[in-house]
Amino acid sequence: MFAAGGKENGKVTHRTDALLEYLKRPAETSVIVFLVQADKLDERRKLVKSLKSGRVLIPFEELGEHELKQWIVRRAAEQNREISEEAAELLLSRTGNHMQQLASEVDKLCLYAGSGGRIGRGDVELLTASTVEEDVFALIDHIAGMETDKALGLYRRLLGRREEPIKLLALIARQYRIMLQVKELERHSYSPQQMAGQLGLHPYAVKLAADKARRYNAERLGELLSALADLDYRMKTGRIDKELGLELFLLSAGCFHNR
């Protein structure tokens, strides 16, 4: 009714005459919300023109990252709390742009901080659930820091949460690939925002990747990706046990770290 679309030769015909008549004299006690699953409205449609001419068309577009951070800061301020920019960034990376979940998490953090309190990164880490991607980032951190015991401990916790080793391998490879791409873009003087747009990533994820990429050179990252590709093949063809294969990689990955 509101947007162009539909498969060729399979379009749905909407009879909007009754709705157009209703919109001329809507019930004062009712509010109608139309959910349109499209990037934009079709300005050619009679119904859209009618709504625009009546000045009753109010779009609610998804907020961007900068706007979401401002919204988090305002919601905390309304409760007499302050939240650091780093904490807001981490909360966004864990929650995404789901406003209802964001509101719930901000309110929980405010309750924890108390009136006049300040919410920092540590509070977000303590009170919100980490994503698998974030845990994989921590895993890579431990590998880069030659902290084998911590890497294995985190890996076993992920297995305890029933995370599939092949999925974890794919996520590890993805993070190393992002680190390699970030190094290449930095070489061409891309800004963090430009890199985020180029790679289709959250700017906070690019920032983390850039920090970790400094511990490696491009050659080492290439070696790691090659080793992971070989391991992926052996795991999927049954040549090595999946859990054992990834554990052996974690034990040996420190050899790829820059000396």
Secondary structure, 3 states (H helix, E strand, C coil): CCCCCCCCCCCCCCCCHHHHHHHHCCCCCCCCCCCCCCCCCCCCCHHHHHHHHCCCCCCCCCCCHHHHHHHHHHHHHHCCCEECHHHHHHHHHHHCCCHHHHHHHHHHHHHHHCCCCEECHHHHHHHCCCCHHHHHHHHHHHHHCCCHHHHHHHHHHHHHCCCCHHHHHHHHHHHHHHHHHHHHHHHCCCCHHHHHHHHCCCHHHHHHHHHHHCCCCHHHHHHHHHHHHHHHHHHHCCCCCHHHHHHHHHHHHHHHCCC
